[in-house]
Amino acid sequence: MNYANFPLDKRMPLPNSDAGDGEDFIDIERLLGMAARQAKVVAVCAVIGLFLGLLYLQTTPPKYQSIASVLIDEGLNKIVDDISATSTTMQTDSAILSQIEILTSTRLAAVVVDKLKLDQNDTFMNPPQSALAQGIGLIRGLIQYVRPSSSMPGGADFSKLDPAARDALIATSRRDYAILKLQNEIRAERVGRSYVIALGYQATDPALANAITKAYADAYLADQLDASFDATERAAVWLQGRLTELRQSSQAASLAVEKFRAEHGLAANSDGQLMSDKQLSDLNAQLIVAQADTARASARYQQYKAIVDSGSENAFKDAAISSDQPSSSVISALKTRYLTVAKRLQDVEANFGPEHPQAVALSKEKADISTQIFGELKQLTESYRNEYEVAQARETALRANVAAAQGKSSVDNQTQVKLRELDQQATALTTLYQTFLGRYEEAAQQQSFPVGKIRIISDASMPMTASSPRTIVVLGLSLVLGLLMGAGFGGLNEFNERFFRTGEDVRDRVNLKFLGYLPTIGGKLGKEEKPGETQVDAKTTQSLSSAEKRARMRVSIDSPASMFSETLRSAKIAFDVVMEGQGSRVIGIISVLPGEGKSTVAANLAGLLAANGSKTLLIDGDLRNPGLSRGLGMETEQGLMEAVVGGQTWQSVGKIDRQTKLAIIPAVLRGHFSHTSELLSSAGMRRFIENAKETFEYIVVDLPPLGPVVDAKAFAPLVDGFVLVTEWGRTPRAMVRSMLESEPYVANKIVGAVLNKVDLKKLAKYGSFGGSEKFFDKYSSYYLEKSEVRGKAPV
């Protein structure tokens, strides 16, 4: 048994060592215990889920799926595509998503519906439905019945149309419904990361699924070819119109260039250079040559002018004339003669003296030659002066021409800016025209041979087996859903668990000593018929019920070795330890709610004490509902109320059990008496208890519940200790905690608590691993439970 230790500090609650630790982590043992307790709920829900899955399989018609594979091949039209630097991955994803949208478009669905006449196919329009779908359809029908709508979408009244218009409208509506149904049921999905799209359709008829899938693939291929043809045709028509405009614009721009060039005299040579620029370039070259000639002529003129200016005497010495001059031969000859004459003169003077006639003649000839040389030099100097002046005049004229040409070239350059702008515009229009002309030729060629981007790589085949519903998947999903539902209900049950189940709940939740478990007793007597009997009359049933009640009150006497009695012995030890040193001990048996079995516990505890030889008095203190007296079957005219009010002792109203010598003070219910709390706390009640203490070692008082009335609180000053009886799985923990917090005087006198009406088979599921609750089957050899209970009425 899971009995608490009884410390020496009397009523101090046991320390809770595990209370704080369990909140810091997930308690696996607790979770496993919860799973074990709710195993039946989970199993039942799992069976329900499997049953619903089987029901779904039996009521759902099989469907067959036909699949075709379509490849988006960008390489098929590379002959007309330009090379692009855009990310290939982005292009591929966008292209595939676009193709999937095309496959599921309304236009393509309309083509298939018209091709196969699906709006007239009853198998397609009204396929067999599962029971679930039928139920949903029934609910929708009820909703539409409650909220009818007889008007057409256009707002006209359907009943006012003539038969032909009505039939046409019905046919249109059937076609629109067939298109919408096909569009919603067709499936197009990309296969992995490839360029392949899986196209499929599912139907109850395999032939219909195959036909629709093939028709869809063919319609998709034709749509791509038609789209390519239409696009190239529209492009060709548009390009043709643009070519005419571009040709006219290009020609007009070229004419404008030539006209502007002619108007401004901007004629160009074969190299494309303007004439003014060419002329300026030539004049600059001539000016450079003229400047060089002028400088050379000036140098010669200054040279010879200096010679002439030096006089005739020095003319011969300075007459250094180059051989390329026109008078060089004359001057050279004269200089030769001069030297010859000078040499002969020198010889004659040397031989004959200067006065010699030959020397005089030679001197005269020498002077004549010198004069001739000087004259030639003067003539040559004059000619160089003329050449210098001519060169200088030519240079001046060229400078003027260059200045004039520069002015004209500047004007031409400013005009050429506009000319260049016109020329660029003409060139751009010509290039654009050539580009569009090339595109037009390509579009014209592609129009004659349209190229699509898709091809079918796997044709749709006739499905041989049903694709849905899948038995294993449905059953597995049903089982999982059932388990999840069971786990949910089990978790809800555990969440709603607000009652005492184990001794740990008593210690941890309300900080009370736990005295033990009291198993459920009786319950069969009076409810089952004996073999061979067919009828039990009301009188017999009443007698059996009374006997069962009396037997419950005497379990500790009739079965002293039972688990029930052992728990009461634990309670006796508890208040013996707590009330050590007291002579007579007044023990109050209380509960929070009615019907928790406190009267049975009080009667059996008192019987156990009396059977052990202790002088014991049992008082029924529940003056409003004396369940103890009724359970013992006591019929008397006087009881506790009369004894207290009349000032009598216990001997005047008490009854003695012959077997155990237990003294019992019953309670007699006489009408409605609302002042029971005043009676229990009165001076007469105190005198009655003091008188009983002189005789008895134990006084056990069965008090009313704490919840509905205050009688137990009023009697608390006369009690040495309380025993709290809580019903297993019924007494709320929060109510007990609230009671203890609101009544500290009563709480301080509670010796401990017992759990009554315990189902021992279920108790093991609530115990922790290693707890005593798991080993009750091993304790059975120490308990001797009688198979039959005896009901003896007190004397």
ROTOR-734936 format. One record per residue (C-alpha): x negated, y, z; residue in three letters. Coordinates in steps of 0.5 Angstrom, whole numbers, padded with zeros to 4 digits, always signed. Layout:
BEGIN
XYZala/...
# end
This chain:
BEGIN
+0000+0000+0000met/-0002+0007-0001asn/-0002+0010+0006tyr/-0005+0016+0008ala/-0010+0016+0013asn/-0008+0020+0020phe/-0013+0025+0022pro/-0014+0027+0029leu/-0012+0034+0028asp/-0004+0032+0028lys/+0000+0035+0023arg/-0006+0039+0019met/-0005+0037+0011pro/-0010+0032+0008leu/-0015+0036+0004pro/-0014+0036-0004asn/-0021+0034-0007ser/-0019+0033-0014asp/-0014+0039-0014ala/-0019+0044-0017gly/-0023+0039-0021asp/-0017+0036-0026gly/-0016+0043-0029glu/-0022+0044-0032asp/-0022+0038-0037phe/-0017+0033-0040ile/-0015+0028-0036asp/-0016+0022-0040ile/-0013+0017-0035glu/-0007+0021-0034arg/-0006+0022-0042leu/-0007+0014-0042leu/-0002+0013-0036gly/+0003+0018-0040met/+0002+0014-0046ala/+0004+0007-0042ala/+0010+0010-0039arg/+0013+0013-0046gln/+0011+0006-0050ala/+0018+0004-0050lys/+0020+0011-0053val/+0015+0011-0058val/+0016+0004-0060ala/+0024+0005-0060val/+0022+0011-0065cys/+0017+0007-0069ala/+0023+0002-0070val/+0028+0007-0072ile/+0023+0010-0077gly/+0022+0004-0080leu/+0029+0002-0080phe/+0030+0009-0084leu/+0024+0008-0089gly/+0028+0001-0090leu/+0034+0005-0091leu/+0031+0010-0096tyr/+0028+0004-0100leu/+0034+0001-0101gln/+0038+0007-0103thr/+0033+0010-0107thr/+0033+0008-0114pro/+0027+0007-0117pro/+0023+0012-0122lys/+0018+0011-0127tyr/+0013+0016-0130gln/+0010+0016-0136ser/+0003+0020-0137ile/-0001+0023-0143ala/-0007+0027-0142ser/-0009+0033-0146val/-0016+0036-0147leu/-0017+0043-0148ile/-0023+0043-0152asp/-0026+0050-0153glu/-0031+0047-0159gly/-0026+0046-0164leu/-0025+0054-0165asn/-0032+0056-0165lys/-0033+0058-0172ile/-0028+0064-0171val/-0030+0065-0163asp/-0036+0070-0162asp/-0041+0069-0157ile/-0039+0072-0150ser/-0043+0073-0144ala/-0038+0073-0139thr/-0038+0067-0134ser/-0036+0061-0137thr/-0033+0058-0130thr/-0028+0064-0130met/-0026+0063-0137gln/-0025+0056-0136thr/-0021+0056-0130asp/-0017+0062-0133ser/-0016+0058-0139ala/-0013+0052-0136ile/-0009+0055-0131leu/-0006+0059-0137ser/-0005+0053-0141gln/-0001+0050-0135ile/+0003+0055-0135glu/+0005+0055-0142ile/+0006+0047-0141leu/+0011+0049-0136thr/+0014+0055-0139ser/+0022+0055-0141thr/+0020+0056-0149arg/+0017+0049-0149leu/+0022+0046-0145ala/+0028+0049-0150ala/+0024+0046-0156val/+0024+0039-0152val/+0031+0039-0150val/+0033+0041-0157asp/+0029+0036-0160lys/+0031+0030-0156leu/+0038+0033-0155lys/+0037+0032-0147leu/+0043+0036-0146asp/+0048+0031-0149gln/+0044+0025-0145asn/+0048+0023-0139asp/+0042+0019-0136thr/+0038+0025-0136phe/+0043+0030-0134met/+0046+0026-0129asn/+0041+0021-0126pro/+0042+0016-0120pro/+0041+0019-0114gln/+0039+0017-0107ser/+0043+0017-0101ala/+0039+0022-0098leu/+0040+0027-0104ala/+0048+0025-0104gln/+0048+0027-0097gly/+0045+0034-0099ile/+0050+0034-0105gly/+0056+0033-0101leu/+0054+0039-0096ile/+0052+0043-0102arg/+0059+0042-0105gly/+0063+0043-0098leu/+0059+0050-0098ile/+0061+0052-0105gln/+0068+0049-0103tyr/+0068+0054-0097val/+0066+0060-0101arg/+0068+0058-0108pro/+0066+0063-0114ser/+0070+0062-0120ser/+0068+0068-0124ser/+0062+0067-0130met/+0055+0071-0129pro/+0058+0076-0134gly/+0063+0078-0130gly/+0069+0075-0134ala/+0074+0071-0132asp/+0073+0063-0135phe/+0080+0062-0135ser/+0082+0067-0140lys/+0077+0065-0145leu/+0080+0061-0151asp/+0078+0054-0152pro/+0073+0055-0157ala/+0069+0060-0153ala/+0070+0056-0147arg/+0067+0050-0151asp/+0061+0054-0153ala/+0060+0057-0146leu/+0060+0050-0143ile/+0055+0048-0149ala/+0051+0053-0147thr/+0051+0052-0140ser/+0049+0045-0141arg/+0043+0047-0145arg/+0041+0052-0140asp/+0042+0047-0134tyr/+0038+0042-0138ala/+0032+0047-0140ile/+0032+0049-0133leu/+0032+0041-0130lys/+0026+0039-0135leu/+0022+0045-0133gln/+0023+0044-0126asn/+0021+0036-0127glu/+0016+0036-0132ile/+0009+0036-0128arg/+0002+0039-0131ala/-0004+0038-0127glu/-0011+0039-0128arg/-0015+0033-0127val/-0021+0034-0122gly/-0026+0040-0125arg/-0025+0037-0132ser/-0022+0040-0138tyr/-0017+0035-0138val/-0009+0036-0136ile/-0005+0031-0134ala/+0002+0031-0137leu/+0007+0027-0134gly/+0015+0026-0133tyr/+0019+0022-0128gln/+0026+0019-0129ala/+0030+0013-0127thr/+0030+0010-0135asp/+0022+0008-0137pro/+0024+0009-0144ala/+0027+0016-0143leu/+0021+0018-0139ala/+0016+0016-0145asn/+0020+0019-0150ala/+0020+0026-0146ile/+0013+0026-0145thr/+0011+0024-0152lys/+0016+0030-0154ala/+0012+0035-0149tyr/+0005+0033-0152ala/+0007+0034-0159asp/+0011+0040-0158ala/+0005+0043-0154tyr/+0000+0041-0160leu/+0005+0044-0165ala/+0006+0050-0160asp/-0002+0051-0160gln/-0002+0051-0168leu/+0004+0055-0169asp/+0001+0060-0164ala/-0006+0060-0167ser/-0003+0061-0174phe/+0002+0067-0172asp/-0004+0070-0168ala/-0009+0070-0175thr/-0003+0072-0179glu/-0001+0078-0175arg/-0009+0080-0174ala/-0009+0079-0182ala/-0003+0084-0183val/-0006+0089-0178trp/-0013+0088-0181leu/-0011+0090-0188gln/-0007+0096-0186gly/-0013+0098-0182arg/-0018+0097-0188leu/-0014+0102-0192thr/-0014+0107-0187glu/-0021+0106-0186leu/-0023+0106-0193arg/-0020+0112-0194gln/-0023+0115-0188ser/-0030+0113-0190ser/-0029+0116-0197gln/-0027+0122-0195ala/-0032+0123-0190ala/-0038+0121-0195ser/-0035+0127-0200leu/-0035+0132-0194ala/-0042+0131-0193val/-0044+0132-0200glu/-0039+0138-0201lys/-0043+0141-0195phe/-0050+0140-0197arg/-0048+0143-0204ala/-0045+0149-0201glu/-0051+0150-0197his/-0056+0148-0202gly/-0059+0143-0197leu/-0061+0139-0203ala/-0066+0133-0201ala/-0071+0130-0205asn/-0072+0122-0206ser/-0075+0122-0199asp/-0069+0125-0196gly/-0073+0131-0194gln/-0070+0138-0195leu/-0073+0142-0201met/-0074+0148-0196ser/-0078+0144-0192asp/-0082+0141-0197lys/-0083+0148-0200gln/-0085+0151-0193leu/-0090+0145-0192ser/-0093+0146-0199asp/-0094+0154-0198leu/-0097+0152-0191asn/-0102+0148-0195ala/-0104+0153-0200gln/-0104+0158-0194leu/-0109+0154-0191ile/-0113+0153-0197val/-0113+0161-0199ala/-0115+0163-0192gln/-0121+0158-0193ala/-0123+0161-0200asp/-0122+0168-0197thr/-0127+0167-0191ala/-0132+0164-0196arg/-0131+0170-0201ala/-0132+0175-0195ser/-0138+0171-0192ala/-0142+0171-0199arg/-0140+0179-0200tyr/-0142+0181-0193gln/-0149+0177-0195gln/-0150+0180-0201tyr/-0148+0187-0199lys/-0153+0187-0193ala/-0158+0185-0198ile/-0157+0191-0203val/-0156+0195-0197asp/-0163+0194-0195ser/-0166+0197-0201gly/-0170+0194-0208ser/-0176+0193-0204glu/-0173+0188-0200asn/-0168+0185-0205ala/-0173+0180-0208phe/-0175+0178-0201lys/-0167+0177-0199asp/-0165+0175-0205ala/-0164+0168-0203ala/-0158+0166-0208ile/-0156+0159-0209ser/-0156+0155-0215ser/-0149+0154-0216asp/-0148+0162-0217gln/-0147+0164-0224pro/-0153+0169-0224ser/-0157+0165-0221ser/-0161+0163-0227ser/-0162+0170-0229val/-0165+0172-0222ile/-0169+0166-0222ser/-0172+0168-0228ala/-0174+0175-0226leu/-0176+0172-0220lys/-0181+0167-0223thr/-0183+0173-0228arg/-0184+0178-0222tyr/-0188+0173-0218leu/-0193+0171-0224thr/-0194+0179-0225val/-0195+0180-0218ala/-0200+0174-0218lys/-0204+0177-0225arg/-0204+0184-0221leu/-0207+0181-0215gln/-0212+0178-0220asp/-0214+0184-0224val/-0214+0189-0218glu/-0218+0184-0215ala/-0223+0184-0221asn/-0222+0191-0224phe/-0219+0195-0219gly/-0212+0198-0218pro/-0214+0204-0223glu/-0215+0199-0229his/-0210+0200-0234pro/-0208+0193-0234gln/-0207+0194-0227ala/-0203+0200-0228val/-0199+0196-0234ala/-0198+0190-0229leu/-0195+0195-0223ser/-0191+0198-0228lys/-0188+0191-0230glu/-0187+0189-0223lys/-0183+0195-0221ala/-0179+0194-0228asp/-0178+0187-0226ile/-0176+0189-0219ser/-0171+0194-0221thr/-0168+0189-0226gln/-0167+0184-0220ile/-0164+0189-0215phe/-0159+0191-0221gly/-0157+0184-0222glu/-0156+0183-0214leu/-0152+0189-0214lys/-0148+0186-0220gln/-0147+0180-0216leu/-0145+0183-0210thr/-0140+0187-0214glu/-0137+0181-0216ser/-0137+0178-0209tyr/-0133+0184-0207arg/-0128+0183-0212asn/-0127+0175-0211glu/-0126+0177-0203tyr/-0121+0182-0205glu/-0117+0177-0209val/-0117+0172-0204ala/-0115+0177-0199gln/-0109+0179-0203ala/-0107+0172-0205arg/-0108+0170-0197glu/-0103+0176-0196thr/-0098+0174-0201ala/-0098+0167-0198leu/-0097+0169-0191arg/-0091+0173-0194ala/-0088+0167-0198asn/-0089+0163-0191val/-0085+0167-0187ala/-0080+0168-0192ala/-0080+0160-0193ala/-0080+0159-0185gln/-0073+0164-0185gly/-0070+0160-0190lys/-0072+0153-0187ser/-0069+0155-0180ser/-0062+0157-0183val/-0062+0150-0187asp/-0064+0147-0180asn/-0058+0150-0176gln/-0054+0148-0182thr/-0057+0141-0182gln/-0054+0140-0175val/-0047+0140-0178lys/-0049+0136-0184leu/-0052+0131-0179arg/-0046+0130-0175glu/-0042+0129-0182leu/-0047+0124-0184asp/-0046+0120-0178gln/-0039+0120-0178gln/-0039+0118-0185ala/-0044+0113-0183thr/-0040+0110-0177ala/-0033+0110-0181leu/-0037+0106-0187thr/-0040+0101-0181thr/-0033+0100-0178leu/-0030+0099-0185tyr/-0035+0094-0186gln/-0034+0090-0180thr/-0026+0090-0181phe/-0027+0088-0188leu/-0031+0082-0185gly/-0026+0080-0180arg/-0021+0081-0185tyr/-0024+0076-0189glu/-0025+0071-0183glu/-0018+0072-0181ala/-0016+0070-0188ala/-0020+0064-0188gln/-0017+0062-0181gln/-0010+0063-0183gln/-0011+0058-0189ser/-0014+0053-0184phe/-0011+0054-0177pro/-0015+0051-0171val/-0012+0049-0164gly/-0016+0049-0158lys/-0013+0042-0155ile/-0012+0035-0157arg/-0009+0029-0154ile/-0014+0024-0152ile/-0009+0019-0148ser/-0002+0018-0151asp/+0004+0017-0147ala/+0006+0009-0146ser/+0012+0006-0143met/+0011+0005-0136pro/+0012-0002-0133met/+0013-0001-0126thr/+0016+0004-0122ala/+0012+0010-0119ser/+0017+0011-0114ser/+0019+0010-0108pro/+0012+0007-0106arg/+0014+0002-0101thr/+0008+0002-0097ile/+0007+0009-0097val/+0014+0010-0095val/+0014+0005-0089leu/+0007+0008-0087gly/+0010+0015-0087leu/+0016+0013-0084ser/+0012+0009-0078leu/+0008+0015-0077val/+0014+0020-0077leu/+0017+0015-0072gly/+0011+0015-0068leu/+0010+0022-0068leu/+0018+0023-0066met/+0017+0018-0060gly/+0010+0022-0058ala/+0015+0028-0058gly/+0020+0025-0054phe/+0015+0022-0050gly/+0012+0028-0049gly/+0018+0032-0048leu/+0020+0027-0042asn/+0013+0028-0039glu/+0014+0035-0039phe/+0021+0035-0036asn/+0018+0030-0031glu/+0019+0035-0024arg/+0020+0029-0019phe/+0016+0025-0014phe/+0013+0019-0017arg/+0007+0017-0013thr/+0004+0019-0006gly/-0001+0024-0010glu/+0005+0028-0012asp/+0007+0029-0005val/+0000+0030-0003arg/-0002+0035-0008asp/+0004+0038-0010arg/+0007+0040-0003val/+0001+0038+0002asn/+0004+0033+0006leu/+0002+0027+0009lys/+0004+0021+0005phe/+0007+0015+0009leu/+0009+0010+0004gly/+0014+0007-0001tyr/+0021+0005+0000leu/+0023+0000-0005pro/+0030+0000-0008thr/+0034-0005-0003ile/+0041-0008-0005gly/+0045-0006-0011gly/+0047-0013-0013lys/+0052-0015-0008leu/+0059-0013-0010gly/+0057-0012-0017lys/+0056-0019-0019glu/+0061-0025-0019glu/+0059-0032-0017lys/+0059-0038-0021pro/+0066-0041-0022gly/+0070-0035-0020glu/+0074-0031-0025thr/+0077-0025-0021gln/+0075-0021-0015val/+0081-0017-0011asp/+0080-0010-0009ala/+0080-0012-0001lys/+0074-0017-0003thr/+0070-0012-0007thr/+0071-0007-0001gln/+0069-0012+0004ser/+0063-0014+0000leu/+0061-0007-0001ser/+0062-0006+0007ser/+0057-0012+0008ala/+0052-0009+0003glu/+0052-0002+0006lys/+0051-0006+0013arg/+0046-0010+0010ala/+0042-0004+0008arg/+0042-0001+0015met/+0039-0007+0018arg/+0033-0009+0012val/+0028-0008+0017ser/+0031-0013+0022ile/+0033-0018+0017asp/+0026-0018+0013ser/+0021-0015+0018pro/+0015-0018+0014ala/+0018-0014+0008ser/+0015-0008+0004met/+0020-0004+0006phe/+0019-0005+0014ser/+0011-0004+0013glu/+0012+0003+0010thr/+0017+0004+0016leu/+0011+0001+0021arg/+0006+0006+0017ser/+0011+0012+0019ala/+0011+0010+0026lys/+0004+0010+0027ile/+0004+0017+0024ala/+0008+0020+0029phe/+0005+0016+0034asp/-0002+0019+0032val/+0001+0026+0032val/+0005+0026+0038met/+0000+0022+0042glu/+0001+0024+0050gly/+0008+0025+0049gln/+0013+0021+0053gly/+0019+0021+0049ser/+0019+0023+0042arg/+0025+0026+0038val/+0024+0024+0031ile/+0028+0028+0026gly/+0030+0024+0019ile/+0031+0030+0014ile/+0032+0030+0006ser/+0033+0036+0001val/+0038+0033-0003leu/+0044+0029-0001pro/+0044+0022-0003gly/+0037+0021-0002glu/+0037+0015+0003gly/+0035+0019+0009lys/+0041+0015+0013ser/+0038+0008+0011thr/+0031+0010+0013val/+0034+0013+0020ala/+0038+0006+0021ala/+0032+0002+0019asn/+0027+0006+0023leu/+0031+0006+0029ala/+0032-0002+0028gly/+0025-0003+0027leu/+0023+0001+0033leu/+0028-0003+0038ala/+0026-0010+0035ala/+0019-0008+0037asn/+0021-0007+0044gly/+0021+0000+0044ser/+0027+0003+0048lys/+0030+0007+0042thr/+0036+0012+0041leu/+0039+0013+0034leu/+0044+0019+0033ile/+0048+0021+0027asp/+0047+0028+0027gly/+0050+0030+0020asp/+0057+0032+0023leu/+0059+0034+0017arg/+0058+0028+0013asn/+0057+0022+0018pro/+0054+0017+0013gly/+0050+0013+0018leu/+0056+0012+0022ser/+0060+0010+0016arg/+0054+0005+0013gly/+0054+0002+0020leu/+0061+0001+0020gly/+0062+0004+0027met/+0070+0006+0028glu/+0070+0010+0035thr/+0074+0015+0038glu/+0068+0019+0041gln/+0062+0021+0038gly/+0056+0026+0039leu/+0061+0032+0038met/+0065+0030+0044glu/+0059+0028+0048ala/+0056+0035+0047val/+0062+0039+0048val/+0065+0035+0054gly/+0058+0035+0057gly/+0058+0028+0057gln/+0051+0023+0057thr/+0049+0018+0052trp/+0052+0013+0056gln/+0059+0015+0055ser/+0059+0015+0047val/+0053+0010+0045gly/+0054+0003+0042lys/+0049-0002+0043ile/+0046-0007+0038asp/+0046-0014+0041arg/+0041-0017+0037gln/+0036-0011+0038thr/+0038-0007+0044lys/+0039-0001+0040leu/+0043+0005+0042ala/+0047+0008+0037ile/+0051+0015+0038ile/+0056+0016+0032pro/+0059+0022+0029ala/+0066+0022+0029val/+0069+0027+0023leu/+0075+0031+0025arg/+0078+0035+0020gly/+0073+0041+0018his/+0068+0044+0023phe/+0064+0049+0020ser/+0060+0051+0026his/+0056+0045+0027thr/+0049+0048+0026ser/+0051+0052+0033glu/+0053+0046+0036leu/+0046+0042+0034leu/+0042+0048+0037ser/+0047+0049+0043ser/+0045+0049+0050ala/+0049+0042+0051gly/+0046+0039+0045met/+0039+0041+0049arg/+0042+0038+0056arg/+0044+0031+0052phe/+0037+0030+0049ile/+0034+0032+0055glu/+0038+0027+0059asn/+0037+0021+0053ala/+0029+0023+0054lys/+0030+0020+0061glu/+0031+0013+0058thr/+0029+0012+0051phe/+0022+0012+0048glu/+0024+0014+0041tyr/+0030+0018+0039ile/+0031+0018+0032val/+0036+0023+0029val/+0039+0023+0022asp/+0040+0030+0020leu/+0044+0033+0015pro/+0040+0035+0008pro/+0036+0042+0008leu/+0039+0044+0002gly/+0046+0045+0003pro/+0046+0047+0010val/+0042+0050+0016val/+0044+0044+0021asp/+0037+0041+0021ala/+0034+0048+0022lys/+0038+0049+0028ala/+0036+0043+0031phe/+0029+0044+0029ala/+0027+0047+0036pro/+0029+0040+0039leu/+0025+0036+0035val/+0018+0033+0036asp/+0017+0031+0029gly/+0020+0031+0022phe/+0020+0025+0017val/+0022+0028+0010leu/+0025+0023+0006val/+0025+0024-0002thr/+0028+0020-0007glu/+0023+0017-0012trp/+0024+0020-0019gly/+0030+0025-0017arg/+0028+0030-0012thr/+0025+0036-0015pro/+0018+0038-0013arg/+0019+0045-0014ala/+0025+0045-0009met/+0021+0041-0004val/+0016+0046-0005arg/+0020+0052-0004ser/+0024+0049+0002met/+0017+0048+0006leu/+0015+0055+0004glu/+0021+0059+0006ser/+0022+0055+0012glu/+0015+0054+0015pro/+0017+0052+0022tyr/+0020+0046+0019val/+0014+0045+0015ala/+0010+0045+0021asn/+0013+0040+0024lys/+0014+0035+0018ile/+0009+0029+0020val/+0010+0026+0013gly/+0014+0024+0007ala/+0016+0017+0004val/+0019+0016-0003leu/+0025+0012-0002asn/+0029+0008-0008lys/+0022+0006-0011val/+0023+0002-0017asp/+0016-0002-0016leu/+0016-0005-0024lys/+0016+0002-0026lys/+0011+0005-0021leu/+0005+0002-0023ala/+0006+0006-0030lys/+0005+0012-0026tyr/-0001+0010-0021gly/-0008+0012-0023ser/-0013+0007-0025phe/-0016+0004-0019gly/-0010+0007-0015gly/-0006+0002-0010ser/+0000+0003-0015glu/-0003-0002-0020lys/-0004-0007-0015phe/+0003-0008-0012phe/+0003-0015-0015asp/-0003-0017-0011lys/+0000-0015-0004tyr/+0006-0019-0005ser/+0003-0025-0001ser/+0003-0021+0005tyr/+0011-0019+0004tyr/+0016-0024+0005leu/+0023-0021+0002glu/+0029-0025+0004lys/+0033-0027-0002ser/+0040-0026+0001glu/+0041-0020+0006val/+0046-0021+0012arg/+0051-0016+0014gly/+0052-0015+0022lys/+0056-0010+0025ala/+0054-0007+0031pro/+0057-0008+0037val/
# end
